[in-house]
Amino acid sequence: MKAMQVRDSSQGLTLYTAQLPQPTPAAGEVLIRVRAAGVTTTELEWYPTTHQKSAEPRTNAIPGHEFSGVIEALGDGVQSFTVGQEVYGMNDWFADGATAEFCLTQPSSIAPKPASLNHDEAATVPIGALTAWQGLFDHAKLQPNERVLIQGAAGGVGLFAIQLARQHGAYVIATTSTPNVDLIRQLGANEVIDYQKSRFQDLVRDVDVVFDTVGGETRDLSWSSLKPNGRMITIAADGESSTDPRIKEHYFIVEPNQKQLTEIATLIDAGSLKTYVRAAVSLEDAAKAYAKSIPQKLSYGKVVITIPGVS
Ligand SMILES: NC(=O)c1ccc[n+]([C@@H]2O[C@H](COP(=O)([O-])OP(=O)(O)OC[C@H]3O[C@@H](n4cnc5c(N)ncnc54)[C@H](OP(=O)(O)O)[C@@H]3O)[C@@H](O)[C@H]2O)c1
């Protein structure tokens, strides 16, 4: 199969085209014919891209751990899905990802693809929507009528966070850049702060929850917006390697969750949750997508790699 692998070069971690054997599902695994894979450019900096679970160095990882596609084969004992079924989901960070014609995953990490989305659209959903869901509901325990500040509302995670928080009955304050202000308001934010024109730290006080997707100085300044005993959730990539105990305590990594993927698909098919393809490129252009050097159709949403189906 055709795949993209991460290699260390003089330009840092870069993607290269590789021709690899098609994987075979072991007992309990599912083989996906990938039709589209999401791009989280910061994934190249994440620990599992360059390390194995044992902490040994890892080379030639295939990136992109969210996908939409078709089930090609089932390992022994997998009964909950059928060959030919359209599914979307994630796979383990330490396993080879989906920037390839095929990838392996577990049945508990996938769900039927939202019927109203094509594969490119569906591949924008799993990591962004699961991270927003788990951050707001499992970790922050957001309650109706609470006030939440969402930093980075126009990104792959932030777009889902504003929609889910608002539908849950929270009062949503969101930060974004000038071109995205109108969209973020249309998606339900009660207040939108254009961070290119205003300083949120001068405007936002006494929120119950901060949901930070930006990290760095933005996260550090966000503590002053919280109520005493308010809850901070941070997912930004720099949280993973931080040694600051406050950041370590409030950082989490998204996990695959079939039940949540199924509920998210239901919301999408009911028209209650929207997703956006920032740009779609071919497998051959994946290196450029990870280097952020492709033209973008939108200034918000997620970039995907499209892989043609068999005809
Ligand atoms: N821990 C986990 O499980 C997990 C899961 C997914 C992602 N992540 C991490 O979370 C971060 C966000 O991921 P993503 O996929 O949402 O990234 P993304 O699509 O690149 O979105 C980031 C957004 O941040 C906005 N932004 C940049 N500077 C800002 C500022 N000063 N104030 C407010 N907004 C600002 C940008 O919006 P504008 O265009 O409006 O500037 C951009 O849309 C990354 O670091 C990623 O590695 C972690």
The ligand as a Tripos MOL2 file, in Angstrom:
@<TRIPOS>MOLECULE
LIG
   48    52     1     0     0
SMALL
NO_CHARGES

@<TRIPOS>ATOM
      1 N1         -4.4700   16.6540   24.0870 N.am      1 LIG1
      2 C1         -5.1830   16.1360   23.0940 C.2       1 LIG1
      3 O1         -5.7740   15.0790   23.1900 O.2       1 LIG1
      4 C2         -5.2930   16.9140   21.8050 C.ar      1 LIG1
      5 C3         -6.2270   16.5590   20.8160 C.ar      1 LIG1
      6 C4         -6.3130   17.3510   19.6700 C.ar      1 LIG1
      7 C5         -5.4960   18.4550   19.5310 C.ar      1 LIG1
      8 N2         -4.5840   18.7370   20.5030 N.ar      1 LIG1
      9 C6         -3.7360   19.9410   20.4380 C.3       1 LIG1
     10 O2         -4.5940   21.0510   20.6280 O.3       1 LIG1
     11 C7         -4.1460   22.1550   19.8770 C.3       1 LIG1
     12 C8         -5.2660   22.6290   18.9790 C.3       1 LIG1
     13 O3         -5.5600   21.6260   18.0350 O.3       1 LIG1
     14 P1         -6.4780   21.9470   16.7950 P.3       1 LIG1
     15 O4         -6.5280   20.7180   15.9740 O.co2     1 LIG1
     16 O5         -7.7420   22.5860   17.2410 O.co2     1 LIG1
     17 O6         -5.5320   23.0360   16.0600 O.3       1 LIG1
     18 P2         -5.8880   24.0540   14.9070 P.3       1 LIG1
     19 O7         -6.9540   23.5030   14.0420 O.co2     1 LIG1
     20 O8         -4.5900   24.4700   14.3270 O.co2     1 LIG1
     21 O9         -6.5510   25.2530   15.6920 O.3       1 LIG1
     22 C9         -5.8740   26.1190   16.5210 C.3       1 LIG1
     23 C10        -6.6690   27.4250   16.4860 C.3       1 LIG1
     24 O10        -6.1170   28.3150   17.4280 O.3       1 LIG1
     25 C11        -6.4530   29.6150   16.9910 C.3       1 LIG1
     26 N3         -5.5220   30.5480   17.6190 N.ar      1 LIG1
     27 C12        -4.2090   30.7320   17.3930 C.ar      1 LIG1
     28 N4         -3.7290   31.6670   18.2330 N.ar      1 LIG1
     29 C13        -4.7700   32.0600   19.0110 C.ar      1 LIG1
     30 C14        -4.9230   32.9790   20.0770 C.ar      1 LIG1
     31 N5         -3.8920   33.7000   20.5220 N.pl3     1 LIG1
     32 N6         -6.1370   33.1170   20.6400 N.ar      1 LIG1
     33 C15        -7.1860   32.4080   20.2280 C.ar      1 LIG1
     34 N7         -7.1270   31.5200   19.2010 N.ar      1 LIG1
     35 C16        -5.9220   31.3550   18.6180 C.ar      1 LIG1
     36 C17        -6.3840   29.5830   15.4790 C.3       1 LIG1
     37 O11        -7.5250   30.2890   15.0440 O.3       1 LIG1
     38 P3         -7.4810   31.6390   14.2070 P.3       1 LIG1
     39 O12        -7.3340   31.1990   12.7790 O.co2     1 LIG1
     40 O13        -8.7700   32.2650   14.5030 O.co2     1 LIG1
     41 O14        -6.2660   32.3950   14.6690 O.co2     1 LIG1
     42 C18        -6.5730   28.1010   15.1320 C.3       1 LIG1
     43 O15        -7.7870   27.8900   14.4600 O.3       1 LIG1
     44 C19        -2.8850   21.6920   19.1670 C.3       1 LIG1
     45 O16        -1.7800   22.0610   19.9420 O.3       1 LIG1
     46 C20        -3.0350   20.1660   19.1410 C.3       1 LIG1
     47 O17        -1.7970   19.5010   19.1460 O.3       1 LIG1
     48 C21        -4.4690   17.9950   21.6290 C.ar      1 LIG1
@<TRIPOS>BOND
     1     1     2 1
     2     2     3 2
     3     2     4 1
     4     4     5 ar
     5     4    48 ar
     6     5     6 ar
     7     6     7 ar
     8     7     8 ar
     9     8     9 1
    10     8    48 ar
    11     9    10 1
    12     9    46 1
    13    10    11 1
    14    11    12 1
    15    11    44 1
    16    12    13 1
    17    13    14 1
    18    14    15 2
    19    14    16 1
    20    14    17 1
    21    17    18 1
    22    18    19 2
    23    18    20 1
    24    18    21 1
    25    21    22 1
    26    22    23 1
    27    23    24 1
    28    23    42 1
    29    24    25 1
    30    25    26 1
    31    25    36 1
    32    26    27 ar
    33    26    35 ar
    34    27    28 ar
    35    28    29 ar
    36    29    30 ar
    37    29    35 ar
    38    30    31 1
    39    30    32 ar
    40    32    33 ar
    41    33    34 ar
    42    34    35 ar
    43    36    37 1
    44    36    42 1
    45    37    38 1
    46    38    39 2
    47    38    40 1
    48    38    41 1
    49    42    43 1
    50    44    45 1
    51    44    46 1
    52    46    47 1
@<TRIPOS>SUBSTRUCTURE
     1 LIG1         1 GROUP 0 **** ****
